[in-house]
Amino acid sequence: MKLFFIAAFLAVAAAAPSSYKPEYKAPSYPAPSYQAPKYPTPSYPSPAYPAPAYPAPAYPAPAYPAPAYPAPAYNKDNKYADITITSQSDERNLDGSSQWR
């Protein structure tokens, strides 16, 4: 019976109009009304002297010929057979030790 009264009270409380208004409307402000400043165009005086005109430097031809290297002789003097890597290991532990094989 008590449960019935509690349920009825909650139903009446939920159906009653509330004065709480959850919606919030931010106030609106007018845009600022000021004019942007106008700055005068800067005037720079012309230089007192003209810019110097340097001629392009003339370099003499080198006194020695360019070196000529022979074509590289790869694997010509290789006296060892090709090495094949079969495994590799790099272990780093939390205590700072490491092992590389």
C-alpha positions as a printed NumPy array, in Angstrom:
array([[  0.   ,   0.   ,   0.   ],
       [  2.86 ,   2.341,   0.821],
       [  4.36 ,   1.573,  -2.561],
       [  1.118,   2.652,  -4.245],
       [  1.165,   6.037,  -2.475],
       [  4.822,   6.613,  -3.327],
       [  4.209,   5.758,  -6.987],
       [  1.136,   8.027,  -7.111],
       [  3.07 ,  10.895,  -5.5  ],
       [  5.916,  10.54 ,  -7.99 ],
       [  3.483,  10.451, -10.925],
       [  1.772,  13.652,  -9.757],
       [  5.149,  15.352,  -9.164],
       [  6.371,  14.395, -12.641],
       [  3.172,  15.62 , -14.341],
       [  3.069,  18.979, -12.526],
       [  4.278,  21.97 , -14.575],
       [  7.656,  23.277, -13.576],
       [  8.963,  26.823, -13.54 ],
       [ 12.457,  25.577, -14.411],
       [ 13.511,  26.577, -17.924],
       [ 16.545,  24.609, -19.045],
       [ 17.14 ,  26.609, -22.215],
       [ 19.61 ,  29.46 , -21.951],
       [ 19.829,  32.107, -24.601],
       [ 23.057,  34.042, -24.704],
       [ 22.649,  37.787, -24.922],
       [ 23.332,  39.301, -28.313],
       [ 25.614,  42.277, -28.59 ],
       [ 25.773,  44.699, -31.508],
       [ 28.833,  44.635, -33.732],
       [ 31.464,  47.244, -32.908],
       [ 30.994,  50.439, -34.86 ],
       [ 34.404,  51.947, -35.492],
       [ 36.225,  52.559, -38.713],
       [ 39.509,  50.897, -39.441],
       [ 42.449,  53.326, -39.277],
       [ 43.891,  54.507, -42.57 ],
       [ 47.655,  54.731, -42.624],
       [ 49.556,  56.914, -45.079],
       [ 51.591,  55.212, -47.76 ],
       [ 55.257,  55.262, -46.717],
       [ 57.505,  57.283, -48.941],
       [ 61.125,  56.316, -49.13 ],
       [ 63.75 ,  58.659, -50.528],
       [ 65.578,  57.484, -53.62 ],
       [ 69.157,  56.364, -52.941],
       [ 71.834,  59.008, -53.28 ],
       [ 73.9  ,  56.838, -55.627],
       [ 72.988,  54.276, -58.295],
       [ 73.519,  50.624, -57.569],
       [ 76.96 ,  49.479, -58.771],
       [ 77.042,  47.304, -61.866],
       [ 79.724,  44.667, -61.468],
       [ 80.805,  42.687, -64.496],
       [ 80.569,  38.922, -64.29 ],
       [ 83.9  ,  37.427, -63.176],
       [ 85.941,  35.719, -65.867],
       [ 87.622,  32.58 , -64.615],
       [ 90.635,  31.216, -66.485],
       [ 90.574,  27.659, -67.757],
       [ 92.167,  25.158, -65.346],
       [ 95.833,  24.445, -65.937],
       [ 95.398,  20.684, -65.538],
       [ 93.122,  18.201, -67.298],
       [ 90.119,  16.699, -65.546],
       [ 90.947,  13.35 , -63.906],
       [ 89.879,  10.241, -65.781],
       [ 89.124,   7.259, -63.56 ],
       [ 88.896,   3.708, -64.809],
       [ 85.608,   1.878, -64.51 ],
       [ 85.257,   0.199, -61.101],
       [ 86.13 ,  -3.446, -61.039],
       [ 83.499,  -4.86 , -58.711],
       [ 83.894,  -8.517, -57.674],
       [ 86.967,  -8.771, -59.848],
       [ 89.35 ,  -9.165, -56.934],
       [ 86.882, -10.884, -54.609],
       [ 88.782, -13.874, -53.293],
       [ 86.019, -14.887, -50.832],
       [ 82.759, -16.592, -51.618],
       [ 79.515, -14.745, -50.97 ],
       [ 78.448, -14.879, -47.329],
       [ 74.811, -15.659, -46.529],
       [ 73.328, -14.467, -43.235],
       [ 71.224, -17.227, -41.722],
       [ 70.146, -15.632, -38.443],
       [ 70.442, -12.455, -36.403],
       [ 69.415, -11.639, -32.856],
       [ 69.307,  -8.353, -30.921],
       [ 67.952,  -8.686, -27.387],
       [ 67.387,  -5.682, -25.092],
       [ 66.269,  -6.356, -21.558],
       [ 64.47 ,  -4.121, -19.061],
       [ 67.455,  -4.109, -16.694],
       [ 69.582,  -2.385, -19.361],
       [ 71.523,  -5.415, -20.508],
       [ 71.594,  -6.447, -24.141],
       [ 72.942,  -9.224, -26.313],
       [ 73.598,  -9.156, -30.025],
       [ 74.401, -12.215, -32.117]])
